[in-house]
Amino acid sequence: MPANLGKILISQNPAGRHQALENLHRKLFSATYFETGDERNLQLSYIIDYVRKHGDDALQEFTEKFDGVRLNPENFRISKAELQAARSSIDKQLLQSIRKSIKNVETYQKKIFIGKKSFAPNPVGIRYTPVKRAGLCVPGASAPLPSTVIMTAVPAIVAGVKEIVVVSPPRFKESINPVILAVCAELGIDEVYRIGGAQAVAALAFGTNTIRPVNKIVGPGNQWTQMAKRAVFGRVDIDSIAGPSEVLIIANDKANPAWIAADMLSQAEHAPGSALLFTDSQHLAENVVKEIESQVVKLVRANDTIKCLEDFCGIVVFENLDQCIEQANNFASEHLQIQCGKLSRKVAAKIENAGAIFIGDFTPVAVGDYWAGPSHTLPTGGTAKFFSALTANDFLKSVSLIEYDKKKLLKSADDIIRLAQTEGLDAHAKSVQIRRPD
């Protein structure tokens, strides 16, 4: 049994709780952002600027340096034949599960899509149009993440994005994992590059001879990828800045400690990943610790998961559920699970800040990660206070429509002129005045 996991049970003392949660916030911030003065900021600026100036040569150089793979520019892009071969090669049952997941996400995204709500000016209106070209960052490190392709590409497809580009580092036999390629083929995405990291983000933003620039970049990745997204924001749009995956569970004495432990471990195995339990039951908290200690040693990634539990996870006992809710809103976690028996929906109604809320004992985060329909591309690190889950609507831009006739303009002319003159903008006022009859 791991010796130190009892330490994740945080003191009931209010000051101790506050300090522990503040420390965790700082750790998550440091795992997401390069802070001011960090020399990696200079390295990142160099990578982005070098790609901007040298294009494909820079991509070739950085891919060899960071991924250990030497590619010529003509080898950056995965061929259509390779994509189709990948789809043909994967397990047929897996392909069927992928298709069902795609359908669920598509159905949900169509239900919430606002693009169809454009309306003509009378005298004002709005028109929604999709961005023309979107870039999707798909991690390719320790495990393939085909779900990331589904959760980023399907919303873009529903929005009507015509050109979708996938970038992923060549970490699988000097290429991209065939399951990822199979999903791309299934979705009809044929512009896929075996390029990753900050250099891929720079290429998507500025373009090279091989990769044309995009309008929006979305998707997860390590610190370098996320900080590169932040650096090119303004040149392109981005979804959000994603840090380590998180779950915060609110539970009372009706919850199953074994299930909560399993849910916490499902995030901790990301290594780094953050898992928190907020509860009003000391008995539940202690039993969850025991379950974590029992379950973690049976995991394939046990050692990394244990370290993650010690560094980024905690179980906090509060006096009552209202305090749990208050602090959950303050923490603004990526995934928020509520396991409070018959009170679960009532608790969920009081949550204002979360990337996604999972209600009830039978709704683990994995349901959202792979299946339910909402995208698993979610805000992390407290940014759920102002960022949202990725949806089809995020691939839209709106254009305001204004159409005044002579009668309407003349009716408003005095007010418009008065406002313009107040701001000292004489030409603005005269542009209205000149349309008045003599």
C-alpha positions in Angstrom: 0.0 0.0 0.0 1.4 3.5 -0.9 2.5 5.2 2.3 1.8 8.9 1.8 -1.7 9.0 0.3 -3.3 9.8 3.7 -1.8 13.2 3.3 -4.3 14.1 0.5 -7.0 14.3 3.2 -6.9 18.0 3.9 -7.5 19.5 7.4 -11.0 20.5 8.4 -9.5 23.7 9.8 -10.8 26.6 7.6 -7.4 28.3 7.4 -5.7 24.9 6.5 -8.3 24.2 3.8 -7.9 27.6 2.3 -4.1 27.4 2.2 -4.2 23.9 0.8 -6.5 24.9 -2.0 -4.5 28.0 -2.8 -1.4 25.9 -3.0 -3.1 23.5 -5.4 -4.3 26.5 -7.6 -0.7 27.7 -7.8 0.6 24.2 -8.8 -2.1 23.9 -11.5 -1.2 27.4 -12.8 2.5 26.5 -12.9 1.7 23.3 -14.8 -0.2 25.3 -17.4 1.5 28.6 -17.9 5.1 29.9 -18.3 5.3 32.6 -15.6 6.9 36.0 -16.1 10.6 35.7 -16.1 10.6 32.0 -17.1 13.3 31.5 -19.7 11.0 29.2 -21.6 9.1 32.3 -22.7 12.2 33.3 -24.7 12.6 29.9 -26.1 9.0 29.9 -27.2 9.3 33.3 -28.8 12.3 32.0 -30.7 10.5 28.9 -31.9 7.5 30.9 -33.1 9.5 33.6 -34.8 11.8 31.0 -36.4 8.9 29.2 -37.9 7.4 32.5 -39.1 10.6 33.4 -40.9 11.8 30.0 -42.1 8.6 28.0 -42.5 9.1 24.4 -43.6 12.9 24.4 -42.8 12.1 25.4 -39.3 9.5 22.7 -38.9 11.9 20.1 -40.3 14.6 21.3 -37.8 12.3 21.4 -34.7 10.7 18.0 -35.5 14.0 16.4 -35.6 15.2 18.2 -32.4 12.1 17.7 -30.3 10.6 14.5 -31.7 13.7 12.7 -33.0 12.2 12.3 -36.4 13.7 13.7 -39.6 11.0 14.6 -42.2 11.2 16.4 -45.5 8.4 18.9 -46.2 6.9 16.5 -48.7 6.5 14.0 -45.9 4.8 16.4 -43.4 1.3 15.6 -44.7 -0.3 12.2 -44.3 -1.5 10.9 -47.7 -5.1 10.0 -48.3 -4.0 6.4 -49.0 -2.5 6.3 -45.5 -5.6 7.7 -43.9 -7.8 5.1 -45.6 -5.4 2.3 -44.8 -5.5 3.3 -41.1 -9.3 3.2 -41.1 -9.2 -0.3 -42.7 -6.7 -1.6 -40.3 -8.3 -0.8 -36.9 -10.5 -3.2 -35.0 -14.0 -3.2 -36.5 -15.8 -3.1 -33.2 -13.6 -0.1 -32.2 -14.6 1.6 -35.5 -18.3 1.0 -34.7 -17.8 2.6 -31.3 -16.1 5.6 -32.9 -19.0 6.0 -35.3 -21.5 5.9 -32.5 -19.5 8.5 -30.5 -19.4 10.7 -33.6 -23.1 10.5 -34.0 -23.8 11.4 -30.4 -21.5 14.5 -30.6 -23.1 15.5 -33.9 -26.6 15.2 -32.6 -25.8 17.3 -29.5 -23.9 20.0 -31.4 -26.8 20.4 -33.9 -29.2 20.9 -31.1 -27.3 23.8 -29.6 -26.1 25.4 -32.8 -27.1 29.1 -33.1 -25.9 29.6 -36.7 -29.4 29.0 -38.1 -30.7 32.0 -36.0 -29.2 34.7 -38.4 -31.8 37.3 -39.3 -32.0 40.1 -41.8 -31.9 43.8 -40.9 -35.1 45.5 -40.0 -33.4 47.9 -39.6 -30.7 45.8 -37.7 -29.9 42.2 -37.9 -27.1 39.6 -37.6 -25.5 37.0 -39.8 -23.5 34.0 -38.5 -20.8 32.5 -40.7 -18.3 29.8 -39.9 -14.6 30.5 -40.0 -13.2 29.2 -43.2 -10.2 27.2 -41.9 -9.6 25.6 -38.4 -6.6 23.9 -37.0 -7.0 21.0 -34.5 -4.1 20.1 -32.1 -4.2 16.4 -31.2 -1.6 15.2 -28.6 0.4 12.1 -29.6 2.4 11.3 -26.5 1.9 8.3 -24.2 -1.4 7.2 -25.6 -3.5 7.8 -28.8 -6.4 10.3 -28.3 -8.9 9.6 -31.1 -11.6 11.1 -28.9 -9.8 14.5 -29.2 -10.3 14.4 -32.9 -14.0 13.7 -32.5 -14.5 16.3 -29.8 -12.8 19.1 -31.8 -13.6 18.2 -35.4 -17.3 17.4 -35.1 -18.3 20.8 -33.7 -16.3 22.4 -36.5 -18.1 20.2 -39.1 -21.5 21.0 -37.6 -20.6 24.7 -37.8 -19.8 24.4 -41.5 -16.1 24.9 -41.4 -14.9 24.0 -44.9 -11.3 23.3 -44.2 -10.2 21.4 -41.1 -6.5 20.7 -40.5 -5.2 18.2 -37.9 -1.6 18.4 -36.5 -0.2 15.8 -34.3 3.5 14.9 -33.4 5.1 11.9 -35.0 5.3 9.8 -31.8 4.1 6.5 -33.2 6.7 4.8 -35.4 7.7 8.2 -36.7 4.1 9.0 -37.7 0.7 9.4 -36.1 -1.2 6.6 -34.3 -3.4 4.8 -36.8 -6.5 5.1 -34.6 -6.2 8.9 -34.8 -5.8 8.7 -38.6 -8.8 6.4 -38.8 -11.0 8.9 -37.0 -9.8 11.6 -39.4 -10.6 9.4 -42.4 -14.0 8.6 -40.9 -14.8 12.3 -40.6 -13.6 13.1 -44.1 -10.6 15.1 -42.8 -7.7 14.7 -45.3 -5.4 17.5 -44.3 -3.4 15.9 -41.5 0.3 16.8 -40.7 2.7 14.8 -38.5 3.9 18.0 -36.9 3.3 18.9 -33.2 4.2 21.2 -30.4 4.8 24.9 -30.5 6.2 24.7 -34.0 2.9 23.2 -35.3 0.9 26.0 -33.6 3.2 28.6 -35.2 2.8 26.9 -38.6 -1.0 27.0 -38.3 -0.9 30.7 -37.3 1.5 32.0 -39.9 1.6 29.4 -42.6 4.5 27.8 -44.5 5.0 26.7 -48.1 3.4 23.4 -47.1 0.8 24.4 -44.5 -1.6 27.2 -45.2 -2.6 29.4 -42.2 -5.9 28.9 -40.4 -8.3 31.2 -38.7 -8.8 29.4 -35.4 -6.7 26.9 -33.4 -8.3 24.5 -30.9 -7.3 21.5 -28.9 -5.3 20.3 -25.9 -1.6 19.8 -25.5 1.4 20.3 -23.2 2.6 23.6 -21.8 4.5 24.4 -25.0 1.5 23.9 -27.2 -0.8 25.9 -24.9 1.6 28.8 -24.5 2.2 28.9 -28.2 -1.6 29.2 -28.6 -1.6 32.1 -26.2 1.3 33.7 -28.1 -0.4 33.6 -31.5 -3.8 34.7 -30.2 -4.8 37.8 -32.1 -3.2 36.5 -35.3 -5.7 33.7 -35.0 -8.5 32.8 -32.6 -8.1 30.1 -30.0 -10.5 28.1 -27.8 -8.9 28.4 -24.4 -5.6 27.7 -22.6 -5.8 24.1 -21.3 -3.8 22.8 -18.4 -3.8 19.5 -16.6 -7.1 17.6 -16.7 -9.3 18.1 -13.5 -12.2 16.6 -11.7 -13.9 18.0 -8.6 -16.4 15.8 -6.9 -19.0 17.0 -4.5 -20.4 14.1 -2.5 -22.3 13.4 0.7 -22.6 10.3 2.8 -24.9 8.7 0.2 -22.0 8.3 -2.2 -20.1 5.1 -3.0 -16.4 5.6 -1.8 -15.1 3.0 -4.3 -16.7 4.8 -7.2 -15.4 8.2 -6.1 -11.9 6.7 -5.8 -12.1 5.3 -9.3 -13.3 8.7 -10.6 -10.4 10.5 -8.9 -7.9 8.0 -10.3 -9.3 8.4 -13.8 -8.0 12.0 -13.7 -4.9 11.4 -11.7 -3.6 8.8 -14.2 -3.2 11.7 -16.7 -0.1 12.6 -14.7 -0.4 15.5 -14.3 -4.1 15.5 -13.6 -6.0 17.0 -10.7 -8.7 15.2 -8.6 -10.5 16.8 -5.7 -13.3 15.6 -3.4 -15.4 18.1 -1.5 -17.6 16.5 1.1 -19.4 17.1 4.4 -18.7 13.6 5.6 -15.5 12.7 7.4 -16.5 9.0 7.2 -16.8 9.1 3.4 -13.5 11.0 3.1 -11.6 8.4 5.1 -13.1 5.6 3.2 -12.3 7.2 -0.2 -8.6 7.4 0.9 -8.6 3.7 1.7 -10.2 2.9 -1.7 -7.6 5.0 -3.5 -4.8 3.3 -1.7 -6.3 -0.1 -2.6 -7.1 0.7 -6.3 -4.1 2.7 -7.4 -1.6 -0.1 -7.0 -3.6 -2.2 -9.5 -3.2 0.5 -12.3 -0.9 0.1 -15.2 0.4 3.6 -14.5 0.5 3.2 -10.7 3.8 5.0 -10.0 3.0 8.1 -12.0 -0.6 8.2 -10.7 0.6 8.0 -7.0 3.0 10.9 -7.6 0.1 12.9 -9.2 -2.1 12.1 -6.3 0.5 13.5 -3.9 1.1 16.6 -6.0 -2.2 17.7 -7.5 -5.0 15.9 -5.6 -6.9 16.4 -2.3 -9.9 15.4 -0.2 -11.5 18.3 1.7 -14.0 17.9 4.5 -16.4 20.9 4.9 -19.0 21.6 7.6 -21.9 21.3 5.1 -22.8 21.0 1.4 -23.3 24.7 1.0 -19.6 25.3 1.8 -18.8 22.6 -0.7 -20.8 24.4 -3.4 -19.4 27.8 -2.6 -15.8 26.5 -2.8 -16.6 24.5 -6.0 -17.8 27.7 -7.7 -14.6 29.4 -6.5 -12.4 26.6 -7.8 -14.3 26.5 -11.2 -13.1 23.0 -12.2 -13.0 21.5 -15.7 -15.1 18.5 -14.7 -17.5 18.7 -11.8 -19.2 15.5 -10.6 -22.0 15.5 -8.1 -22.8 12.4 -6.1 -25.2 13.4 -3.4 -28.0 10.9 -3.9 -31.4 12.6 -4.3 -29.9 16.0 -3.7 -27.6 15.8 -6.8 -29.8 17.9 -9.1 -30.4 20.4 -6.4 -26.7 20.8 -5.9 -26.1 21.0 -9.6 -28.5 23.9 -9.9 -26.3 25.9 -7.6 -23.2 25.4 -9.6 -22.2 28.5 -11.7 -18.6 27.8 -12.6 -17.6 24.5 -14.2 -16.6 23.3 -17.6 -19.1 20.4 -17.5 -21.3 19.1 -14.7 -21.8 15.3 -14.3 -24.9 14.7 -12.2 -25.5 11.5 -10.3 -23.7 8.3 -9.3 -23.9 6.8 -12.8 -22.3 9.7 -14.7 -18.5 9.4 -14.5 -16.3 11.8 -16.5 -15.6 9.1 -19.0 -19.2 9.4 -20.3 -18.4 12.9 -21.3 -14.9 12.2 -22.5 -16.1 9.7 -25.1 -19.8 9.4 -25.5 -22.5 11.8 -24.3 -22.2 14.5 -26.9 -20.8 17.7 -25.3 -17.2 18.2 -26.3 -14.6 17.2 -23.7 -12.5 20.2 -24.7 -13.1 22.2 -21.6 -11.7 25.1 -19.6 -9.2 24.2 -16.8 -7.4 25.9 -14.0 -10.2 28.1 -12.8 -10.9 29.5 -16.2 -14.4 28.1 -16.2 -15.3 31.4 -14.6 -15.0 33.0 -18.1 -14.2 30.2 -20.7 -16.7 27.6 -21.9 -16.8 24.2 -23.3 -15.9 24.0 -27.0 -19.1 23.9 -29.2 -20.1 24.3 -32.8 -20.9 28.0 -31.9 -17.2 28.7 -31.2 -16.4 28.2 -34.9 -18.8 31.0 -35.9 -18.2 34.6 -36.3 -21.0 37.1 -36.5 -21.5 40.1 -38.8 -23.9 42.9 -37.7 -26.3 44.1 -40.3 -27.7 47.6 -40.4 -30.0 49.0 -43.1 -31.7 52.5 -42.6 -33.9 54.2 -45.1 -34.2 57.9 -45.5 -37.1 58.2 -43.1 -35.3 56.2 -40.3 -32.1 58.2 -40.7 -33.8 61.6 -40.6 -35.7 60.5 -37.5 -32.5 59.7 -35.7 -30.2 62.4 -37.2 -30.3 64.9 -34.4 -29.3 62.4 -31.8 -26.5 60.9 -33.9 -25.1 64.3 -34.7 -25.3 65.4 -31.0 -23.4 62.3 -29.9 -20.7 62.7 -32.6 -20.2 66.3 -31.7 -19.9 65.5 -28.0 -17.0 63.2 -29.0 -15.4 66.0 -31.1 -15.8 64.0 -34.3 -17.0 66.6 -36.6 -16.8 64.5 -39.8 -18.9 61.9 -38.2 -21.6 64.4 -37.6 -21.3 65.9 -41.1 -21.7 62.4 -42.7 -25.2 62.4 -41.3 -25.9 66.1 -41.8 -25.0 65.9 -45.5 -27.9 63.5 -46.1 -30.5 65.9 -44.7 -32.5 67.8 -47.3 -31.7 71.5 -47.6 
